[in-house]
Amino acid sequence: MTTNTSDASVIDKAPAHNSMAPEDTAELRKLYADFEAMHLMPLWTQLGSLMPMHPAPQAIPYIWKWSQLYPLAKRSGDLVPVGRGGERRALGLGNPGLGGRPYISPTLWAAIQYLGPKETAPEHRHAQNAFRFVVDGEGVWTVVNGDPVRMSRGDFLLTPGWCFHGHQNITDKPMAWLDGLDVPFAYQNDVGFFEFGSEKLSDETTPDLSRSERLWCHPGLRPLSGVKDTPNTPIGAYRWEHTDRALAEQLLLEKEGFPGVFEPGHAAVRFVNPTTGGDVMSTIRAQFHRLRPGTATPTRRVVGSSVFQVFEGRGSVVLDGTEHKLDIGDLFVVPSWVSWSLQAETQFDLFHFSDAPIMERLNFARTVIE
């Protein structure tokens, strides 16, 4: 939604004053010492940080270059075995503004996972919701609750919370992909559970289509198999061929003079849960964007965190007024209320995930287009 910020602007311009700044006395110092001893924190000393005039995130906008990430992932593959204990060879992207915490934002976790030739990552499950997005490569199958799901370039794959899952690489080549989870949100709210599963995959077959796709992935059709609405999507993989076609058709419709694009020159789709029409997971929204060459999006500010990965093409992102050039595989984070816009040099394809379902359900969502 677009929000009128006139009221906030009036507040921002209100004269600064502090009528609750008492004169420093021995009695006052004793009062504050007694507060500290009783673990009391008076609001009048903290209002500016607890209730700012607008979001003031500790997380900062930041770019990770694929040309630097992938060689580090490969080196870890050469030196660090995958298996029980560490579980996954995943390189978490830590936001420099979050004091060393392994989070890309206060609500989202992102990592580059690397699986070497013929390697298997054992099964486990956790309460946190997870997905995978493949920027390049093939030959890995992820098994989700016993259902083998092929992973290929451009595919968006789901592992909702508390589903057992493991991965196997059947080829002689390594593969790396993007992992996204709601780990920080789960950690902050103490809702995490974890359980080890089988050392070997529960199903080592390698079908072209998973059982979930065979049941659910038919346009406009829902099986009458007794499956009820679920908070997370029952689909294991959203295939690139369908995403690509949807984006291409939007731009073709625009060229023909018909509605369909999100903004001029900007096609976009959202991955949805077919049982509800809502987001694929209760805490994470996933979308895909395609910009025509030369297209620039409006500058916007959004409450909540977003992460983008460039899938194809060249362009740039402007974050808080600073332009950053982007190539295939590059990732960037947009913290809450940081201004951003995209500019396409060539056709520019980007995968995008965010914490929007959390913000919307809690009625904190707000967007301003500048």
VOTORLUM-863836 format. One record per residue: residue in three letters; z, y, x of N, C-alpha, C in turn. Coordinates in steps of 0.001 Angstrom, whole numbers, padded with zeros to 6 digits, always signed. Layout:
<sites>
alaZYXZYXZYX
...
</sites>
This chain:
<sites>
met+000000-001184+000835+000000+000000+000000+000000+001241+000875
thr-000465+002362+000339-000410+003641+001040+000706+004466+000440
thr+001567+004993+001289+002755+005688+000821+002681+007169+001141
asn+003055+007998+000163+003163+009431+000400+004421+009694+001219
thr+004274+010353+002361+005407+010562+003262+005970+011973+003182
ser+005643+012710+002107+006072+014108+002044+007589+014224+002027
asp+008281+013318+001310+009744+013385+001267+010343+013138+002643
ala+009774+012130+003360+010275+011840+004701+010064+013023+005630
ser+008921+013725+005448+008645+014872+006310+009677+015965+006095
val+010091+016162+004845+011106+017173+004567+012416+016813+005266
ile+012773+015530+005206+014012+015091+005863+013925+015298+007363
asp+012736+014935+007930+012566+015082+009376+012757+016531+009820
lys+012376+017495+008955+012432+018896+009343+013763+019562+008969
ala+014684+018782+008390+015981+019357+008015+016732+019816+009257
pro+017480+020907+009178+018207+021400+010352+019236+020387+010832
ala+019294+020207+012137+020257+019274+012720+021627+019929+012800
his+022631+019193+012375+023993+019690+012513+024936+018497+012492
asn+026141+018683+012926+027122+017605+012903+028476+018194+012557
ser+028799+018163+011275+030090+018691+010844+031219+017713+011121
met+030877+016496+011615+031903+015489+011883+032111+015308+013384
ala+031995+016387+014133+032250+016347+015570+033580+017058+015840
pro+034685+016338+015741+035999+016988+015891+036262+017406+017328
glu+037208+018305+017481+037609+018781+018806+038305+017652+019554
asp+037992+017521+020833+038569+016454+021656+040053+016754+021907
thr+040901+015849+021450+042346+015973+021652+042910+014613+022027
ala+044154+014616+022478+044816+013347+022802+044906+012458+021562
glu+045174+013065+020414+045286+012298+019178+043940+011671+018808
leu+042867+012447+019015+041542+011919+018688+041177+010748+019610
arg+041481+010899+020921+041178+009817+021850+041972+008567+021488
lys+043226+008741+021054+044043+007594+020630+043440+006945+019375
leu+042915+007762+018454+042296+007231+017257+041103+006347+017619
tyr+040249+006833+018521+039072+006046+018901+039482+004790+019667
ala+040528+004854+020464+041023+003661+021165+041532+002629+020165
asp+042192+003091+019134+042673+002160+018103+041511+001564+017325
phe+040479+002378+017075+039272+001825+016448+038726+000664+017279
glu+038604+000893+018598+038027-000118+019480+038875-001382+019487
ala+040181-001218+019519+041076-002379+019537+040948-003224+018274
met+040597-002597+017174+040471-003301+015899+039004-003649+015579
his+038102-003447+016565+036675-003721+016372+036130-002934+015175
leu+036481-001665+015134+035981-000753+014117+034999+000220+014761
met+033935+000493+014061+032875+001341+014603+032530+002413+013581
pro+033042+003618+013759+032846+004671+012757+031376+005045+012615
leu+030931+005124+011379+029530+005398+011105+029091+006739+011671
trp+029987+007737+011662+029563+009080+012079+029156+009158+013541
thr+029514+008131+014334+029088+008128+015735+027789+007349+015949
gln+027264+006712+014883+026123+005817+015060+024991+006045+014073
leu+025124+006993+013163+024177+007121+012068+022733+007238+012563
gly+022518+007999+013637+021158+008233+014117+020456+006963+014541
ser+021187+005989+015139+020559+004746+015572+020520+003702+014464
leu+021541+003698+013580+021568+002712+012504+020609+003060+011376
met+020454+004332+011087+019598+004770+009990+018691+005908+010462
pro+017684+005585+011298+016783+006637+011787+015901+007170+010663
met+015293+008326+010901+014422+008935+009904+013191+008073+009614
his+012773+007260+010580+011680+006307+010432+011918+005189+011438
pro+011245+004047+011315+011478+002959+012267+011334+003414+013712
ala+012284+003000+014532+012281+003333+015959+012456+002038+016740
pro+011409+001216+016816+011543-000130+017378+011873-000129+018863
gln+012687-001120+019257+012899-001366+020677+011662-002020+021284
ala+011007-002890+020522+009765-003502+020989+008725-002416+021239
ile+007880-002636+022227+006853-001660+022562+005468-002293+022373
pro+004457-001478+022106+003097-002030+022078+002728-002524+023471
tyr+002086-003677+023544+001807-004255+024864+000570-005146+024781
ile-000164-005214+025912-001387-006007+026014-001176-007128+027026
trp-001585-008343+026677-001628-009463+027628-003088-009850+027814
lys-003566-009861+029069-004962-010149+029360-005165-011657+029546
trp-006131-012208+028820-006400-013642+028913-006795-014033+030338
ser-007476-013141+031026-007903-013425+032401-006717-013638+033334
gln-005541-013138+032951-004324-013354+033736-003465-014470+033153
leu-003479-014612+031816-002668-015634+031170-003151-017041+031485
tyr-004458-017267+031361-004953-018635+031491-004708-019229+032888
pro-004952-018487+033971-004653-019063+035285-003181-019450+035450
leu-002265-018670+034871-000848-019034+034944-000559-020291+034137
ala-001202-020406+032975-001035-021631+032182-001566-022835+032944
lys-002700-022683+033609-003273-023783+034385-002362-024173+035541
arg-001798-023186+036228-000874-023494+037326+000345-024242+036821
ser+000836-023858+035651+001980-024579+035096+001586-026007+034757
gly+000323-026213+034318-000154-027558+034047-000203-028418+035290
asp-000499-027797+036428-000550-028530+037690+000845-028881+038209
leu+001851-028084+037857+003159-028215+038484+004268-028708+037553
val+004141-028485+036257+005234-028790+035328+004786-029880+034360
pro+005432-031051+034384+005032-032114+033451+005447-031780+032031
val+004672-032286+031074+005021-032108+029680+005717-033373+029199
gly+006703-033229+028333+007407-034406+027843+008753-034055+027275
arg+009525-035079+026987+010812-034915+026335+011748-034054+027176
gly+012427-033136+026518+013335-032208+027201+012820-030799+027009
gly+011816-030428+027799+011181-029136+027596+010235-029151+026412
glu+009728-030339+026073+008928-030596+024887+007503-030059+024957
arg+007332-028795+025293+006009-028181+025253+005810-027322+026506
arg+004591-027347+027033+004245-026448+028131+003698-025176+027491
ala+004622-024337+027052+004263-023133+026304+004829-021907+027006
leu+003980-020923+027247+004376-019701+027937+004603-018604+026906
gly+005861-018345+026577+006196-017342+025572+005900-015938+026065
leu+005354-015102+025197+005042-013715+025531+006249-012853+025187
gly+006935-012370+026203+008144-011580+026012+007842-010092+025971
asn+008199-009445+024872+007966-008003+024771+008849-007265+025773
pro+008278-006405+026636+009068-005716+027661+010183-004835+027102
gly+010089-004458+025833+011099-003586+025253+012303-004312+024692
leu+012284-005648+024708+013344-006410+024051+014356-007014+025017
gly+014486-006417+026184+015590-006747+027083+015611-008169+027592
gly+014448-008755+027841+014398-010097+028399+014406-011207+027367
arg+014515-010885+026086+014445-011929+025063+013012-012467+024975
pro+012854-013761+024731+011513-014368+024784+010722-014193+023496
tyr+010707-012979+022961+010059-012714+021686+008962-011678+021877
ile+007866-011841+021136+006821-010819+021178+007175-009648+020279
ser+008032-009901+019275+008557-008853+018396+009900-009338+017859
pro+010651-008501+017149+011955-008949+016643+011882-010091+015637
thr+010706-010357+015066+010572-011412+014060+009622-012529+014466
leu+008778-012303+015479+007699-013231+015803+007777-013722+017239
trp+007363-014966+017421+007264-015594+018747+005818-015997+018951
ala+005297-015777+020136+003930-016164+020459+003905-016756+021852
ala+003053-017739+022048+002978-018402+023347+001581-018957+023562
ile+001243-019149+024831+000055-019895+025202+000508-021305+025551
gln+000040-022280+024775+000387-023673+025064-000775-024338+025792
tyr-000431-025140+026805-001435-025760+027674-001179-027258+027721
leu-002218-028037+027414-002113-029495+027456-003202-030025+028368
gly-002778-030765+029401-003713-031261+030393-004494-032474+029924
pro-005440-032923+030739-006259-034081+030379-005396-035317+030101
lys-005686-035989+028986-005039-037253+028605-003533-037114+028388
glu-003031-035902+028246-001589-035710+028052-001211-035815+026576
thr+000053-036185+026342+000618-036220+025001+001911-035427+024982
ala+002040-034527+024038+003306-033819+023802+004033-034564+022681
pro+005258-035048+022913+005948-035910+021949+006253-035194+020638
glu+006530-035981+019617+006790-035418+018307+008209-034854+018196
his+008327-033789+017469+009634-033229+017089+009416-032400+015814
arg+010513-031901+015274+010394-030989+014135+011490-029949+014214
his+011237-028815+013560+012192-027715+013564+012047-026931+012270
ala+013089-026207+011928+013071-025421+010691+012092-024261+010775
gln+011818-023790+011974+010929-022649+012141+009488-023020+011763
asn+008795-022091+011141+007386-022277+010785+006509-021994+011990
ala+005412-022759+012119+004548-022630+013290+003082-022740+012899
phe+002219-022144+013725+000774-022329+013599+000162-022375+014980
arg-001108-022763+015036-001884-022733+016275-003251-022106+015979
phe-003722-021310+016931-005070-020753+016827-005792-021040+018135
val-007009-021591+018018-007753-022050+019193-008834-021038+019546
val-008658-020364+020682-009658-019388+021107-010807-020059+021833
asp-010570-021262+022403-011640-021970+023099-011214-023421+023322
gly-012190-024307+023399-011921-025694+023761-011867-026630+022573
glu-011802-027933+022901-011679-028976+021897-011167-030242+022584
gly-010920-031265+021774-010476-032539+022343-009012-032834+022141
val-008279-031920+021469-006868-032139+021163-006716-032385+019665
trp-005866-033332+019334-005455-033563+017954-003962-033305+017837
thr-003566-032539+016839-002151-032383+016525-001859-033269+015322
val-000752-033988+015364-000387-034890+014283+000784-034264+013534
val+000586-033934+012262+001585-033243+011454+002029-034173+010327
asn+003288-034605+010382+003809-035573+009408+002876-036770+009256
gly+002408-037278+010406+001590-038477+010421+000121-038262+010150
asp-000321-037022+009968-001715-036720+009646-002396-036109+010873
pro-003342-036820+011523-003999-036277+012717-004981-035161+012342
val-004849-034014+013032-005663-032838+012719-006417-032419+013983
arg-007735-032427+013906-008562-032000+015043-008383-030516+015313
met-008306-030157+016602-008207-028766+017026-009483-028376+017763
ser-010195-027381+017243-011441-026934+017856-011511-025415+017832
arg-012468-024880+018568-012608-023440+018735-012678-022727+017389
gly-011843-021687+017240-011827-020870+016037-010988-021422+014908
asp-010438-022616+015068-009642-023226+013999-008234-022631+013958
phe-007726-022495+012748-006359-022039+012481-005612-023229+011881
leu-004529-023669+012552-003853-024917+012195-002391-024650+011888
leu-001872-025366+010892-000530-025095+010378+000445-026234+010661
thr+001671-025838+011038+002791-026771+011126+003980-026115+010441
pro+004067-026198+009123+005200-025578+008415+006528-026169+008854
gly+007596-025424+008615+008925-025837+009033+009305-027227+008560
trp+009958-027974+009451+010536-029296+009224+009476-030392+009060
cys+008283-030142+009589+007252-031177+009670+007252-031749+011093
phe+007327-033058+011213+007193-033674+012531+005781-033407+013057
his+005685-033098+014354+004378-032823+014937+004379-033097+016430
gly+003252-033548+016921+003007-033765+018345+001534-033557+018614
his+001147-033557+019892-000243-033284+020256-000723-034307+021283
gln-002023-034636+021221-002619-035473+022263-003977-034925+022656
asn-004231-034942+023954-005527-034546+024511-006244-035830+024915
ile-007366-036115+024279-008069-037366+024561-009172-037194+025599
thr-009332-035985+026136-010446-035697+027039-009981-035608+028486
asp-010953-035390+029363-010683-035203+030792-010579-033732+031152
lys-010501-032852+030140-010391-031419+030384-009125-030875+029732
pro-008507-029862+030332-007326-029252+029699-007728-028398+028516
met-006737-028021+027728-006991-027121+026601-005778-026228+026413
ala-006030-024971+026074-004957-024008+025822-005214-023348+024480
trp-004146-022966+023811-004275-022301+022515-003091-021381+022281
leu-003171-020585+021220-002096-019674+020843-001164-020354+019847
asp+000127-020334+020140+001165-020745+019199+001818-019503+018601
gly+002113-019538+017316+002872-018473+016675+003964-019070+015805
leu+005165-018523+015891+006302-019007+015105+007170-017842+014664
asp+008064-018122+013713+009048-017138+013266+010400-017355+013947
val+010387-017796+015213+011616-018133+015954+012637-016994+015957
pro+012262-015749+016285+013292-014693+016327+013957-014456+014976
phe+013182-014504+013908+013757-014321+012571+014739-015440+012256
ala+014378-016672+012577+015261-017810+012334+016519-017721+013194
tyr+016355-017302+014456+017492-017203+015362+018474-016128+014902
gln+017951-014978+014536+018801-013867+014118+019587-014212+012863
asn+019014-015025+012001+019660-015349+010728+020332-016715+010722
asp+020396-017373+011891+021117-018652+012038+020665-019690+011028
val+019355-019903+010967+018824-020897+010033+018105-022038+010763
gly+018200-022094+012082+017429-023057+012855+018028-024454+012884
phe+017162-025452+012731+017491-026855+012962+016398-027442+013834
phe+016728-028488+014602+015756-029142+015481+016068-030628+015526
glu+015024-031458+015586+015208-032903+015648+014088-033526+016469
phe+014461-034388+017422+013464-035120+018190+012803-036184+017315
gly+011526-036427+017584+010795-037474+016894+010362-038548+017862
ser+009249-039175+017558+008748-040285+018359+008201-039799+019696
glu+008405-040631+020752+007797-040333+022053+006278-040433+021950
lys+005806-041448+021216+004381-041601+020977+004028-040971+019631
leu+002778-040604+019482+002360-040024+018219+002397-041078+017120
ser+002764-040647+015943+002862-041574+014823+001501-042058+014344
asp+000442-041348+014711-000922-041788+014410-001815-041291+015540
glu-002387-042199+016297-003188-041828+017462-004687-041843+017176
thr-005069-041951+015916-006491-041885+015576-006989-040447+015692
thr-008305-040287+015748-008890-038962+015960-009994-038693+014936
pro-009649-038592+013666-010663-038342+012636-011220-036926+012735
asp-012443-036752+012255-013038-035424+012246-012302-034509+011273
leu-011885-035063+010127-011153-034290+009130-009809-034958+008850
ser-008783-034149+008766-007454-034659+008416-007409-035035+006940
arg-006401-035814+006571-006263-036194+005167-006002-034972+004286
ser-005269-034002+004811-004992-032802+004019-006271-032033+003727
glu-007201-031986+004677-008475-031306+004440-009320-032065+003426
arg-009326-033389+003535-010114-034200+002608-009625-034020+001172
leu-008341-033780+001015-007784-033620-000325-007942-032201-000855
trp-007716-031195+000017-007561-029820-000448-008731-028889-000160
cys-009564-029192+000806-010527-028189+001286-011887-028302+000619
his-011897-028072-000679-013128-028038-001457-013104-026738-002259
pro-014057-025834-002023-013970-024468-002569-013727-024428-004074
gly-012673-023732-004454-012384-023494-005855-011837-024687-006612
leu-011527-025766-005907-011086-026990-006579-009683-027382-006116
arg-008832-027730-007079-007480-028179-006778-007308-029606-007285
pro-006819-030509-006445-006659-031894-006896-005594-032019-007979
leu-005852-032891-008952-004864-033165-009995-004088-034421-009612
ser-003424-034316-008483-002762-035497-007920-001254-035422-008004
gly-000751-034548-008864+000693-034443-008997+001339-033554-007960
val+000530-032899-007101+001089-032023-006084+001524-030719-006730
lys+002771-030352-006533+003302-029127-007120+003062-027946-006185
asp+003289-026739-006699+003214-025554-005848+004206-025698-004698
thr+003775-025338-003520+004612-025467-002326+004727-024112-001634
pro+005878-023828-001000+006042-022524-000341+005130-022347+000859
asn+004715-023463+001476+003798-023414+002607+002547-024211+002274
thr+001441-023846+002877+000170-024477+002557+000176-025975+002880
pro-000461-026790+002048-000608-028209+002364-001802-028491+003273
ile-002587-027470+003604-003779-027650+004433-003391-027645+005908
gly-003872-028637+006648-003548-028721+008073-004402-027842+008947
ala-005638-027571+008540-006547-026783+009381-007507-025973+008526
tyr-007672-024715+008890-008669-023834+008302-009772-023698+009353
arg-010934-024253+009058-011986-024405+010052-012792-023124+010274
trp-013181-022948+011539-013908-021758+011938-015205-021589+011164
glu-015898-022674+010863-017185-022542+010178-017034-021809+008850
his-015916-022022+008158-015701-021352+006874-015281-019890+007076
thr-014422-019656+008067-014006-018288+008369-015206-017438+008781
asp-016023-017992+009664-017210-017289+010162-018160-016950+009017
arg-018389-017922+008132-019320-017703+007013-018790-016627+006070
ala-017495-016661+005787-016921-015664+004874-017064-014253+005422
leu-016794-014080+006712-016912-012758+007327-018369-012295+007361
ala-019271-013214+007713-020687-012857+007780-021214-012429+006415
glu-020804-013135+005362-021289-012803+004019-020762-011444+003553
gln-019532-011104+003917-019015-009782+003555-019892-008686+004148
leu-020235-008824+005424-021046-007796+006068-022469-007783+005524
leu-022989-008951+005137-024309-008989+004519-024295-008288+003160
leu-023242-008516+002380-023122-007828+001102-023074-006315+001288
glu-022339-005874+002299-022278-004429+002575-023665-003896+002927
lys-024387-004644+003749-025729-004218+004161-026671-004115+002960
glu-026441-004991+001973-027275-005001+000772-026820-003990-000274
gly-025727-003273+000020-025257-002238-000893-024255-002701-001927
phe-023656-003884-001715-022682-004418-002663-021280-004373-002059
pro-020230-004342-002907-018858-004350-002383-018488-005711-001799
gly-017507-005701-000928-017045-006958-000334-016252-006772+000936
val-016546-005714+001703-015834-005509+002964-014486-004831+002704
phe-013590-004981+003662-012271-004368+003582-012360-002854+003759
glu-013137-002444+004751-013422-001038+005045-014859-000972+005529
pro-015480+000203+005588-016856+000280+006082-017008-000369+007459
gly-017912-001338+007553-018154-002019+008818-017073-002989+009228
his-016122-003270+008339-014934-004055+008686-014733-005160+007644
ala-015149-006381+007998-014916-007547+007148-013562-008159+007513
ala-012854-008695+006510-011538-009280+006771-011230-010342+005724
val-010553-011393+006149-010120-012446+005236-008659-012781+005529
arg-007988-013318+004526-006619-013804+004673-006602-015299+004407
phe-005917-016050+005252-005730-017483+005027-004637-017655+003964
val-004908-018482+002947-003986-018568+001822-003571-020007+001535
asn-002456-020113+000857-001912-021372+000360-002616-021693-000958
pro-003369-022788-001049-004135-023050-002274-003265-023410-003475
thr-002000-023730-003257-001149-024059-004404-000607-022821-005100
thr-000590-021693-004398-000014-020478-004981-000945-019273-004900
gly-001927-019308-004001-002756-018132-003743-002090-017135-002829
gly-000871-017442-002378-000130-016546-001494-000349-016881-000036
asp+000533-016369+000807+000410-016580+002247+000580-018051+002619
val-000002-018421+003760+000037-019818+004191+001450-020308+004476
met+002326-019384+004890+003724-019740+005133+004623-018630+004611
ser+005858-018963+004340+006760-018025+003681+007153-016854+004568
thr+006954-016971+005879+007392-015912+006796+006260-015314+007622
ile+005077-015908+007570+003978-015471+008440+002704-015301+007625
arg+002025-014179+007818+000709-013925+007246-000337-014073+008349
ala-001476-014677+008016-002551-014835+008988-003852-014319+008392
gln-004582-013546+009192-005832-012924+008744-006854-012981+009878
phe-008092-012671+009542-009145-012596+010548-009997-011382+010236
his-010393-010664+011301-011144-009420+011167-012441-009504+011960
arg-013487-008906+011400-014758-008761+012116-015270-007345+011919
leu-015528-006655+013030-016046-005290+012984-017485-005268+013478
arg-018329-004499+012774-019686-004277+013270-019633-003494+014586
pro-020632-003647+015449-020692-002815+016662-020624-001331+016300
gly-019781-000603+017013-019642+000831+016787-018648+001225+015713
thr-018072+000262+015001-017124+000567+013937-015763+000944+014510
ala-015120+001942+013904-013745+002314+014233-012938+002301+012939
thr-011789+001652+012958-010950+001608+011754-010088+002861+011688
pro-009609+003213+010494-008644+004316+010401-007369+003990+011169
thr-006673+005026+011580-005360+004841+012210-004329+004606+011115
arg-003489+003597+011322-002482+003280+010316-001153+002949+010981
arg-000093+003117+010208+001254+002699+010595+001753+001731+009521
val+002378+000631+009960+002819-000408+009037+004244-000820+009392
val+005096-000967+008398+006427-001529+008630+006278-003029+008880
gly+006859-003501+009968+006738-004903+010348+005887-005052+011597
ser+005869-006265+012144+005199-006542+013416+003890-007284+013206
ser+002906-006972+014041+001617-007650+014032+001228-008065+015444
val+000514-009185+015539-000040-009661+016807-001508-009981+016581
phe-002367-009570+017514-003797-009822+017440-004242-010573+018691
gln-005246-011445+018524-005940-012030+019666-007437-011871+019460
val-008113-011402+020502-009564-011231+020438-010217-012610+020527
phe-011056-012911+019552-011749-014198+019544-013150-014087+020121
glu-013822-012988+019830-015193-012818+020297-015497-011332+020390
gly-016304-010965+021404-016779-009596+021514-015908-008712+022380
arg-016286-007430+022411-015568-006436+023209-015270-005225+022337
gly-014143-004600+022646-013762-003399+021921-012487-002846+022511
ser-011752-002120+021686-010507-001536+022169-009552-001357+021005
val-008284-001192+021346-007257-000838+020374-006599+000442+020869
val-006318+001339+019934-005583+002562+020252-004168+002382+019713
leu-003193+002328+020606-001792+002116+020251-000993+003361+020602
asp-000431+004002+019588+000326+005237+019797-000475+006255+020606
gly-001764+006329+020323-002613+007330+020961-003227+006920+022276
thr-002893+005738+022805-003428+005279+024082-004441+004168+023847
glu-005643+004314+024401-006698+003325+024208-006608+002233+025271
his-006786+000982+024826-006749-000178+025716-008009-001002+025477
lys-008775-001266+026525-009982-002083+026428-009597-003553+026261
leu-010384-004279+025459-010064-005665+025134-011283-006558+025313
asp-011015-007778+025811-012037-008799+025949-011551-010091+025295
ile-012404-011113+025313-012095-012382+024659-010776-012962+025178
gly-009912-013367+024243-008640-013989+024577-007487-013032+024722
asp-007755-011738+024919-006670-010768+025102-005803-010704+023849
leu-004495-010520+024064-003539-010426+022968-002820-009088+023036
phe-002468-008548+021870-001632-007351+021853-000704-007393+020653
val+000437-006720+020804+001437-006651+019745+001548-005212+019260
val+001679-005065+017945+001893-003759+017326+003276-003779+016674
pro+004294-003185+017300+005619-003151+016678+005643-002288+015419
ser+006711-002389+014679+006851-001669+013416+006649-000168+013597
trp+005793+000389+012746+005542+001818+012619+004844+002435+013835
val+004335+001617+014739+003504+002124+015825+002092+002327+015287
ser+001494+003462+015550+000150+003728+015045-000873+002896+015818
trp-001895+002426+015091-002930+001625+015751-004259+001761+015009
ser-005324+001562+015757-006667+001485+015199-007524+000654+016134
leu-008595+000095+015591-009514-000748+016361-010856-000059+016499
gln-011517-000298+017636-012856+000230+017871-013704-000888+018458
ala-014895-001097+017901-015768-002195+018317-016895-001687+019203
glu-017042-002304+020362-018193-002020+021225-019351-002938+020833
thr-019072-004238+020734-020020-005222+020200-019460-005703+018864
gln-020087-006715+018257-019396-007357+017139-018039-007805+017652
phe-016995-007527+016893-015631-007658+017401-014833-008509+016421
asp-014459-009724+016853-013710-010668+016012-012291-010793+016527
leu-011316-010671+015611-009912-010756+016002-009111-011590+015011
phe-008307-012511+015544-007307-013225+014754-006047-012356+014702
his-005355-012366+013572-004234-011449+013341-003138-012174+012576
phe-001908-012128+013083-000782-012634+012294+000358-011628+012297
ser+001200-011706+011250+002249-010704+011071+003411-011291+010283
asp+004473-010481+010176+005653-010859+009388+005603-010236+007988
ala+004405-009882+007520+004268-009177+006245+004935-009882+005065
pro+004899-011228+004960+005582-011854+003812+007075-011533+003754
ile+007722-011432+004900+009147-011075+004931+009332-009652+004433
met+008540-008737+004973+008687-007333+004608+008410-007102+003122
glu+007431-007802+002591+007087-007605+001185+008147-008190+000263
arg+008634-009381+000589+009639-009998-000279+010949-009223-000278
leu+011261-008591+000843+012498-007820+000943+012300-006360+000535
asn+011087-006032+000084+010770-004684-000403+010888-003614+000673
phe+010604-003986+001924+010573-003023+003018+009153-002606+003394
ala+008147-003239+002790+006768-002991+003196+006367-001549+002936
arg+005681-000971+003903+005177+000396+003772+004035+000582+004755
thr+002953+001186+004302+001800+001473+005148+001358+002909+004943
val+001048+003590+006014+000483+004935+005956-000816+004939+006741
ile-001885+005417+006132-003149+005611+006815-003280+007080+007172
glu-003448+007372+008448-003420+008746+008936-004813+009365+008943
</sites>
